[in-house]
Amino acid sequence: MQHLITAVGSLRTGTSSGELVDQLRGLEDLKSAIAALQAKVAVAFDLAQRREQAQAGVPTSEQGQGVAAQIALARRESPSRGSRLLGLAKALVTEMPRTMAALETGQLNEWRATLLVKETACLSAVDRCAVDEELAADAGTFSGAGDRAIIAAARAAAYRKDPRSVTERASRAAAERHVSLRPAPDTMTYLTALLPVAEGVAVHSALSHQADSLRSDGDPRSRGQVMADTLVERLTGTLGGVSSIEIQLVMTDRTLFQGDSEPARLRGYGVVPAGWARSVLAERTAGPDQDFEVWVRRLYTAPGNSELLATDSKARLFPRRMRRFIEARDDTCRTPYCDAPIRHIDHIVPWRSGGTTALQNGAGLCEQCNHTKEVSGWTVKPLTGNRHSLEISTPTGHSYQSTAPPLPGHRHAATSLPAASAATLTLPTASGAATPPLKTSPPTASGAATPSLKTSPPTTAIPQSRSHRRRHRKRAKALKYARRTRPLAA
């Protein structure tokens, strides 16, 4: 496998436009062929794991647990994505051979093969094979067709083969209604609701009617802005949308009180600018008939590594305050490549195995990942380091490490202050480029550091916080003073 990766990496790009287009097409066909091979490997791995679990005495109903999670880790995907990839692989290998052949030859890519599998999911294995034979994707049926054309053809063929199953699928879709939240750029977010068509149209119509009414009364906001504000106000029951609902905003005291530029972190969203975080606390004022309170929960970090300080508990279950602590530290599920919301706070080393109820032995996980780590053959152990880390080992012996995200105020090694014995200073010029850094040698016998020019090429100065720039100015003054006093000391 490594030889194949090396061979692909050693390919040279073409010189003419025609050669470059041919290379793009060939590489796309190669991606499709690799996706087909991954599907075959995934199915073979599933069968091998089931055999090993059967030999180990695992009940038939529990065989196959943890397989999708291992596939997800190997492909660097989330566990839910791993389950979908395993389902896709089984459908292609066992029920849709012609779609599989089209994927192998590059006539379909992995996404369009997924569309065909998705639109025929409600059919039985026999009917699905019949639809696959009718569509004949490997015969060039979908040459030049887009996603919508492929979806339409698959739906029509599925309805002709089993109209009852397709109708029942539509009736069961209402059971999948839900509301989700995902981040958007510039401190915005997408609030999505999957609703039956009647309810969805009714909600949109009510918001539209309110927007038209307010706009006709002279409201200066746009129609979309009025609809969004109305949705927030009606759901939260307050003007502006925030009252007693807790918003967990984690920031340093320097960011909150001293105007520092260190970003904050909003749970459920991610990193937010420092100015926006301060404005959330400063601009949210209570109306005449509502109460609004801002609570500041202090989280103390260890000097130097910004690790949250730990406390222990003798209880088996994590206390409420310790749970909040772990949620603030981990932010999302700690399984690698899984960024699902935290649902469970559980022991890394189980309580039954002697694990303590301590912050170092606790981790925030989504429900699926917490159940997966309890499957036979999976082990998890905490690691030592500057930030909270843990190691997950799968039944095949592969290991994956997970490190908690950096907290506000954390400094990476590349941006930390140099040692005092060999300090390096980079000063930006008026044009924005950085001058060659001044490097001071260790102090001489007189106690003064000797400045010297470092001959490395100019680099762009890294923007730092206000306190960091203040330290740089003090160091520049110290170097300037040392330069003046050196002749006197001599």
FILUM-337812 format. One record per residue (C-alpha): residue in one letter; x, y, z. Coordinates in steps of 0.001 Angstrom, whole numbers, plus 524288, in hexadecimal, padded with zeros to 5 digits. Example, Ala and Ser with C-alpha at 12.3 -4.5 7.8 and 13.67 -1.06 7.14 Angstrom:
# FILUM-337812
A8300C7EE6C81E78S835667FBDC81BE4
# end
This chain:
# FILUM-337812
M800008000080000Q80B2B8093580322H81104806A97F5A8L8043A80B047EF64I80407817877F76ET8122D81A377F3C3A80F6B817AA7E567V803EB821207E542G80BE082B747EC4BS816EC82A317E270L80E4382D0C7D6B2R8122D8395E7CF8ET80822842E87CA9EG806A1844637BBF3T80BD084FC97B437S800C5852727AAAAS7F284855447AD87G7EE4F848A77A70FE7F760840807AF7DL7F2B1847427BBD7V7E467844787B8A2D7E7B3836387B5D3Q7EEA3835467C2E1L7E2F783B0F7CA04R7D9EE8312B7C3A3G7E31E825DD7C67AL7E4B4829B87D4AAE7D5E982AB67D61BD7D47E81CF27D0A4L7DF08818887DA29K7D78281E7A7E595S7CB46816F27E177A7D2E680A3E7E051I7D8D780C657EDD0A7CB5280F137F379A7C68C8022C7EDC3L7D2227FB067F392Q7CFA780170800C7A7C1B87FC408004EK7C6957EE677FDE8V7D08D7EF8D808DCA7C62E7F4BF8123AV7BD227E93880F8EA7C85D7DF8D8111AF7CC3F7E60381DEAD7BE3D7E533822E2L7BDCC7D69D81FF0A7CB117D44282650Q7C6FD7DB82832A5R7BA4F7D3DC83386R7C1B87C7018326DE7CB2F7CAF583D1EQ7C0207CF6C845ECA7B8CD7C2AA843A7Q7C4FB7BADD84755A7C63E7C31F853AAG7B86E7BF75857C2V7B1F87CC8B8550AP7A3197CAE5853A4T79DF27CB85845BBS795FE7D7B7848B4E7A25F7DEED84CEBQ7AB537DA9C841F6G7AFC37E5B18392AQ7AFCE7EFEF843E0G7BB247F9548429DV7BE167F5EB83474A7B8D6802B282EF6A7C05D80A6083953Q7CD1D803CD8355AI7CA66806C18270CA7C7D8814EB82AA9L7D4CA8160C831F9A7DC4580FB5826D3R7D6138190B81CF1R7D73B824B982624E7C89C826C982665S7BE858285D83115P7B7E681C138367CS7AAD581F978302ER7B1AD821608232CG7B8598144282533S7AB1C80D95826EER7A64F8137181A2FL7B2B080F578130CL7B13080158817DAG7A2EF80116813A1L7A6BB8066480647A7B14F7FC17804DDK7A80D7F0E980837A79DD87F5AB7FE87L7A7A17F7377F37BV7AE927EA3A7F599T7A2F57E16D7F87BE797187E7A67F1F3M79B187F1207E729P7A6037EAE47DF1AR7A3EB7F3427D2F8T7A4E17FFD47DAB8M7B12F7FA3A7E0CDA7B6B17F77E7D341A7B3B9805797CF1FL7BAFD80A6B7DB05E7C6B9801CF7D834T7C7C8806A07CA29G7C5E5814FC7CD89Q7B8818167D7C732L7B31581A6A7D475N7B9E0821097DFD3E7B7AD81D3E7EDF5W7AD93827F07F065R7A4ED824107E4E5A7A5EB815C87E882T7A15F819F47F60AL7958E820A87EFEFL7917D8141A7E913V7930780C597F59EK78B618166D7FD6BE77FCE817097F419T77E5D8083A7F405A780068064A802B0C771848038B804C5L7718B7F7D57FB78S7741D7E9B77FEC5A780F17E39C7FA91V77A797DCF67EEF0D7739D7E9487EA3CR77FEA7F1337EC1DC7878A7E7E37E378A77CD27E9077D943V77D627F7ED7D979D78C3A7F74E7D882E78AD47EE9F7CC83E780D97F7CE7C67FL78907804077C87DA795557FD4B7C369A79E79807DC7C829D7AA4D800A17C2C9A7A4CA801697B4F1G7A617810367B44DT797F7813087B801F79BB981EDA7C01DS7A6358243F7B734G7A4ED8330C7B7EEA799D48325D7C1F8G799D983B117CE0CD795D5837E47DBE6R7879083B787D9DFA7865A832FB7CDC8I78C428275D7D4EAI78339829347E0A0A7774982A577D7D4A77AB781E137D019A77D2D816307DC92R7707581AC07E2DDA7687B817887D6CEA76E6C809FF7D5A7A76C55807487E41BY75E1E80B9F7E366R75B938030B7D791K761717F74C7DE6AD75AAF7F8E97EBBAP75163804897ECCFR74C87800567FA20S75A03800C880062V75CB780E377FAB4T74FAE813527FFD9E7523180D9F80D5ER75F93813E080D5AA7596F8213480B53S74FE481ED881676R75AE781AA281FA0A762ED826AE81C72A75B0D82EB98262BA76116826B483119E76E7382C2C82D5BR76AD083A5783039H775068416B83843V77BE284E5F83ABBS78A898500183910L7948D85AC483B0DR7A16E85C6F833E8P7AB538678483359A7ABC4871928286AP7B67687B8082569D7B79F888A582C65T7B14E884AD83967M7A4D18804A832ABT79E1F873258334BY794A886AAE82B93L788858667B8331DT7821D85BFB82AC4A775088554982CEAL771088492D8254DL762198496D8259EP756B48435881E55V7534884BB7812B4A7467B850F781866E74CA38556A82522G7589885AFA81E45V7505586309814F3A747F1867D882047V753E686C6F82800H759948738781C4CS74C6D879A881914A74AD187EDD826FFL7585D884E2826D2S755FC88AC381966H74908890A681DB7Q74F57896E4829ACA75A6B89C5282166D7511F8A22C8176CS748FB8A8448224BL7549C8AEA88290ER75A7E8B33681C3BS74DC48B9C881876D74E188C11282586G75B618C6C28221BD764AB8BD128286AP7723A8C014822A2R776E38B1FA8234AS776CD8A98481736R76CA189EF181582G7765C8942E8188AQ77B2D89B2B824B6V76D6489CB6829F8M76A7D88E5882791A776F088A1B82E97D7748B8933683A33T7666B88ED583B4CL76A7A8809583B68V77403882EF8469BE76A6E88B1C84E87R75F308817684D2CL76777875A785093T76E6387BAB85C55G762D9883F8860C6T76B2F89013862CCL76E8289C0D85ADBG77C40899EA855D0G77BF588B6C8589CV7848888AA4864D9S77FCF88B3B872DDS782038805B87CA7I7870D876A587295E79553873B587581I79F358767286ACEQ7AC438708886E78L7B68C87A2B869CAV7C478876DE86DE6M7CE80881D686DA3T7DA4B8869087526D7D9608915C87F41R7E26689984876ABT7D8C48989186B67L7CD3E89C148740DF7D2D98A72D87C30Q7DF1E8AC2A87552G7DB108AC4986701D7E4898A1698634FS7E37189BBA85584E7E3EC88D7C859FEP7D80D886B7853B6A7CD69880BF85C18R7C63C873E585A48L7B7848721C859ACR7B2F08647A85CE6G7ABAD85E7685183Y7B1DB867D5847BBG7C08F8691284967V7CA3B8745E84978V7C47F882298490EP7CB8088F6D8484CA7CEB48962B85513G7C7558A28F85170W7BAFF89AEF84E49A7BBC7893A585B42R7BCB78A04B862E8S7B1758A63A85B43V7A8C089AA685EAFL7AA8C89DBE86D19A7AA228AC8A86BB7E79F078AEA186213R795368A4DF86794T78CD08AD6487037A7802F8A9BD876C1G7733E8AF4D8721CP769318B5B487B07D761E28A91287DACQ76CC789F1587D6ED7787389B3688593F785BE8992F87FA3E791658948388755V79F6A891FC8837CW7A6578877C88B4EV7B5208866788AC3R7B9E4878A688E0CR7C874878E1890B1L7D0AE86DE088B13Y7DE9186DE68901AT7E9B1868DE887BCA7F7528649888B7AP8022A86E618885DG80A1286B0287C65N80185860B3875F9S7F3B686649877CBE7EEDF8591F87CADL7E292859DC884E8L7E59A856D58930DA7DFE184A0A897B4T7D7D2845ED8A355D7D4148384B8A7C1S7C76A832468AC5CK7C4B3825C98B3C7A7B77C823FE8AD19R7B5A381A818A1E0L7AE258244A8998AF7B4518312E895E4P7AE8983C6989DDBR7A7AA84755896CCR7B2A68512B8980EM7BCC18476689390R7B4398442D887D4R7B3BE852978843EF7C27585315885AFI7C49D847BB87C4FE7BAC284D2F87293A7C20885A2587276R7CF128533C8709DD7CB378497386600D7C136851B785E9AT7BD2284657855A3C7BE25837818559CR7CC15833438586AT7CC6C8281584EA8P7D5AF82BC184377Y7CEAD8318783790C7C1B78320983EFED7BCED83FB9841FDA7AF5383BE784699P7A9C5842C0852A7I7AD4883D0285FDER7A24B8349986563H7A95F82C2F86F65I7B3F782F428796AD7BA4F8223D87C70H7C69081C5A88251I7D20A819C887944V7D67780E76881C5P7C9858087088637W7C57B809468946ER7C47D7FA75894FFS7D2E37F9B0890F6G7D785802F889B81G7D5E080FB689436T7D3DD81BB689CA5T7C9A38265689B2FA7D37B830E8897CEL7D4F883AD588CF5Q7E0EC833C3887B6N7D8F682734886BAG7CCDA82D83880DCA7C97D83040872ADG7BDED835E486B6BL7B86D82CC686106C7ACA682BDD85845E7A335820D185B09Q7A7E08182F84FE4C7B65E8195885337N7B3F3816CA861A3H7ACEA80A1D85E67T7B76A80634854A2K7C27F8070485E80E7BB6A7FCFD866EAV7BBFD7F2C885BFFS7C5147E75985E78G7D2DA7E9F485987W7D24A7F8D485AC8T7DAD77FF4C86512V7DCCB80D82868D3K7E73881327871BDP7EB1382103875AFL7F837826948719DT800F38309287818G803E783D7787177N801D584C0C87192R7F3AA84A3186D60H7EA4383F69870EBS7ECB3833ED867C7L7E7D48260B86680E7EAEB81A4885E02I7E0B881177857BFS7E49580397853CDT7DBFC7FB8284AB7P7DA9C7EC9C84A53T7E42E7EC1283ECDG7EEF27F24184703H7EEA87FF9B8408ES7EFCC80B638498DY7EAA981933847F8Q7ED8A824DD850AES7E44382FDE8542FT7E86C83CD585A33A7DF0B846AD86008P7DDC285329857ECP7E60185EAD85C83L7DF32867A68660EP7DF03876698645EG7EC2B87BA4868B4H7F3B086F8D86477R8007F8729C85D85H8065086916853D1A814CA866808545EA8170486DB58478AT8115187A5D84D13S81636879B385B14L82078882FC86049P82EA187ED185E1AA8379287BCF86966A83E118873A87049S84BB78823786D57A849ED8836285E99A83ED388CB585BD4T83A9588F7384DC6L8337A89BE884A14T82CAE89EB383D22L828948ACB983A8AP81EE38AFDD82F8ET822618BB1382682A8195F8C58282129S816B08BD63814F6G811E08B20281D2CA81DA78A92681A84A825F28A4A2825D4T833F68A8DD82784P83E8E89EB6829F6P83CBD89AAD83816L8462089F3C84285K84BBC8940184A30T8523B8960985758S85D3188D7285BD1P85DDD888C5869EBP8618B89346873DET86FE58966387549A87755897CE881D7S872918A5BE88322G8649F8A0E3882BFA860E98A795875E6A85BE789FFE86A4BT863028A22C85D79P859D08A4C885204S85D4989EFE844D2L8566689E23837C5K8516C890D4833D0T853EA88DFA82588S8478D88624822E7P83E6B88B6881844P833AF894EB81C43T826F588F02820F0T81998894B7822FFA816EB898A983101I80C8E8904683792P801A68988983D6DQ800B38967D84C03S7F88189B7B8572FR7F9F98A92785CC5S801718A436868AAH80A8A89C7A85FC1R80D928A8958579FR80FE48B0358643AR81A148A64F8687CH820AF8A79385B3FR8218E8B66085CD8K827A58B4DA86A52R8317E8AB54864E5A834DE8B4B1859D4K8374E8BF72863BCA83FF48B64D86BA6L847FA8B30285F96K849398C15585C22Y84DBE8C47E869F8A857818B937869AAR85D278BE4F85CF0R85F268CBE2862C7T8652E8C73B86F7FR86E838BD688695EP879378C77386642L878698CCC687424A879E48BF26879C4A885C48BCF18711B
# end
